[in-house]
Amino acid sequence: MDFLNKPSNTYPTIQVVRDGQEVPFSRYTNNEVIDDRYHFNQVVDPKKLGEVFSQERSSIRIFHAQRNIEKVAGWCRKFEAIFCCPVQANIYLSPPESRGFGIHFDRHDVFVLQLEGAKNWKIYDSPIPFPLHGEQEPPQEFVNRVGNAKCIYEGDLNKGDLLYVPKGYIHEVSSGSLPSIHITFGVRQLNGYDSIRKLVKSSHGNMSMRKSLPISAYQQGAFEEYKRGLIRIVAETLDREMDRMSTSFMSEERAVGVDQIKQFYET
Ligand SMILES: [Fe+2]
């Protein structure tokens, strides 16, 4: 809670939402300085933030809390060591009788831990199968899906309760008579699509990928040869990128990295 009093907090690390709509950041940030180049006007004013929270039944979200709160970062690192993938955390503070985010689904698995008070969760059937990052379901399809969905779980999370919400499952959350604080851990497990995205990105520097298909590939019947060459490059690049992905979240590797930095100061 003390974190919210820090003079260094900025939007969008701190966000405010009410009834599914984001409250404009100008309502709770210092907007005296008119200079967007350096974002002077996105520094959170704790007094304004407190007023918006208490008087307007708005919820506060601390986005990517692991970047700012050491204890939360430690929890995320523990999750990462288990799941071998990036894990990020958001903290939500809600006054009584409020509804922050509207009905929605997430594109990653989520573990919810109730830290204070209580919150009501409703989870619906008709999940979106394995939604991808950046993939947006057309709004009308989402509305239709929600309209036909049945609630498969409803319950209050109380202090210390943990809930697992698989990705793609539509859910909505509200607070009752008690104020609430909960933290969500977003487990961003990698999939085949992520591997291909890595492959495409790392192909940018490969001249064989940048060159146009040679005319000879069509005119002199050399297309099969060109295709086999390209498949070999793709396979090698994908193999290398997937090896990199598989090791980048192993905690042992991180410990070695810190030791390397320490050596600079110890010699
Ligand atoms: Fe969610």
Residues whose N, C-alpha, C, O or C-beta is under 5 A from the ligand:
A	BS01	LIG	D106
